[in-house]
Amino acid sequence: MADYTDEYFTNPDGLKQHYRDYNQAGDNAPVVLCMPGLTRNARDFEAIAEHLSDRCRVICVEQRGRGQSDWDPNPSRYLPVTYVADMMALLAHLGVDKVIAIGTSLGGLMTIMIQAMHPGKLQAAVINDIGPEIDPKGIERIKSYVGKGTPPETWEAAVEAVKTANAGVYPNFTEEDWRWYTENLYEDVDGKPAVMYDPAISQNFNSEESQSSPDLWPYFKTLHSIPMVVLRGGISDILSAETLERMAREHPDLVPVTVPGIGHVPLMREPECKQAIDELVGRFL
């Protein structure tokens, strides 16, 4: 397992945000910024971070209200434009001018927005199972569980709840896979599972169309100047095959990768994902 340190920075609203810093590749190594999905955290990137850490400095950030980052006392600030500003504060804290972004779901939307709002910050991008157009069916599925329900009392109950919510996403998961996946979503507090996100993040997601289902095709055009990989689960209900085809058709330097038998999202431990990311990163070594 690759070594990392737990680090913190202060965002523009004075909140402390956590990130894992895999920093053993040397001073001249490319910097990879990993940004997770709506309710997710830095643990989601363990596999790809360890895979890349011999060649790249890998930063796995946790957005405000997630993981070990502070919860925002003003939930109205849980918005993508706020998260993008937080990422600019992180880059300033790191003293880094350019990064290769890996963005999963919400993190992918943030990647698109960073390129449009702060051109020149991205050298390349990996977008994981999201695009400029989002399938409404997937949005409704996510809205059905984010910030809802009663916290499980035992780890067994947590595993069952995660299986129920995601059985159609990972139909080939083993019991070991479900336990691993659940342990990435919950933390252990006195032997009981505790969810690792502020339930209040659902407020804006449910009410703000700009967050849950934005039209980002105009923003996507700004990404045409950098190389990209776009990952899609073969049975994703967020990124359709048609949207991925259009992205690949319009972008002059985009590699589409579809992982069969997986929904939203690929886990980036799949061989085809690693190969595509290796080839992209290799262009900057």
Secondary structure, DSSP 8 states (H G I E B T S, - for coil): ----EEEEEE-TTS-EEEEEEE--S-TTS-EEEEE--TT--GGGGHHHHHHHTTTSEEEEE--TTBTTS---SSGGG-SHHHHHHHHHHHHHHHT-S-EEEEEETHHHHHHHHHHHHSTTSEEEEEEES--SS--HHHHHHHHTTTT-S---SSHHHHHHHHHHHHTTT-TT--HHHHHHHHHHHEEEETTEEEESB-TTHHHHHHH-HHHHS---HHHHGGGGGS-EEEEEETT-SSS-HHHHHHHHHH-TTEEEEEETT--S---S-SHHHHHHHHHHHHTT-
